[in-house]
Structures are given as C-alpha cells and as structure tokens.
Amino acid sequence: MAREIARATRRLRGGGHETGEDISCSVLTRRRRRHRRALRPNSTSQPRNDTPRFAPRIVARISSSHDEVEKLIFPSPSPFRETQAGVDYTALRDLLKAGEWEEADNEHRRLMCVLAGEDAEDRGWVYFTEVKQFPVKDLKTIDNLWTFYSDGKFGFSVQRKIWIGKKRQWAKFFKEIDWVQGENNAYRKWPEEFIWKKEAKKGHMPLTNALRGTQLLNALLEHPAFAPPAKPKNAADQAAEAMEQMGDNLKKAMGGGMPGLKGLKKPSWMK
C-alpha cells in the first residue's frame, strides 16, 4: 500500500493526476481488484501464504473512506477554522499562508480583543481576567493556524511546551524563545526588534505583551484549550490543604504571632 501511494504521489507531482482524490480512487481500485482475485475460490492466481489470513482485514480497511488514504498522502491537512464565538479567521489564515508574519501577528492581536469583547476592542488590549471566557474551540483554531503554517514552530501550544520544559520560569522561557537580548536580558523593542521570519526561534510567535507582567501570558498558556484538565485531589491532598488553611487562619486571628511574648526569658524550671 505504501509503495502504491508513493508511486501515485510521484505521478501527482509529474502531472499524472490532478487531485489527491484521483490518487486515492486509483489506489483503492487496484487494491480492491487484487484482493477480490485473491479471495475467489477458483482464482487462477496463487496468493501469498499470508493472504488468506490477512486479506479480509485489508479489504475492510480499503473499503473505508478516501479521506484515510488522503491522510497518508497529505499527512498535514489544512486546519479547520472552527469558531464558537462566530469569528472569521480567514484573514489570519491568508496572512500566515503568505508568510506575512508581522501582519499575521497584528491580526492575531486584534482577534484576541474580539474574543475578549467590546471593551477590549475599544481599549486595544486584553485583561488577563478576560482570557477565561475565550472559547476553547476558537483558541484551538488560532493555535492550529499558527502551528500549521509555521510547520510546528509557532503557536500557543508550542510556547506552552517550552514553558513547561523550563519549569515555568519566565526568564528562561523568554530567553529560549528569543524575546529578550543582551547580557541583561532586556526585552526586545516592539515591533522593530522582533524577528518576523519563519527562521525565528521556536515559539517566537505569536507575541504577548509581558512588559506589564506575565499574568496575561500565564492565563493563555494555562487555558483549557492547551492545558490538560486538573487531576482530582485525593483525600490526603485535601486534608493537607485544610490543615494549611487552618494554620493561616490561626496566624491571622493572632495578628501574625503571639503578642507580648517577645523578649521573655525561659523560667528556671525549663532550663
């Protein structure tokens, strides 16, 4: 099957076929014809020794949709532009497809404001508290577009993997994705000092303003669209949290300590 797909793909490149669907139909037709002959009781052709055992399973797989064959030929299908918020991502897709990275980042920033609501659109930036209302489907669509057209180099999911790999340490993360420069790790000036090329460091885009703090970026990277669901706490963890909370409440009730005891000496009987 793999050899036939490879030969069909070469014909596609050489002009033998116009579409992936033509290839899938051709491959499926030949496979069906061959295995029908192999399964006929009176077939004159002698199948290989392993054909009777595996042929039914192969025929069942060949009878599946053309999409499965096309996935083998084109392993990276164009990402879906799904939206729960009714947002049009065509402009972002077209800019990323054309390699217009700076313009795509500007459109990305505009879309973040659209997802956050009218107040964010008016002010031109997003509060970290507004991120939790972003639909999972829309954030995944934006991320899929970034990762697909950058060949896996850019996107929130890419940045999260790097961030986790750096133990969630922001300074190391910013250095790894090349958002800082020089001995003092000073933030690059936006937009002129950022690298608007596909050759930029992995995770370099999309940009998220961290000059006022990392809360916004933290909220994005920890969003359910990218972060795994939190594991339920067991009884031991819950008991430990309850004890810690009781200790904090006791400290607050006592004003941070036991007033009036500072400077007292131990009585003689305690020595």
Beta strands, then each sheet from edge to edge (+ up, - down):
strand 1: 180-181
strand 2: 186-187
sheet 1: 1+ 2-
end
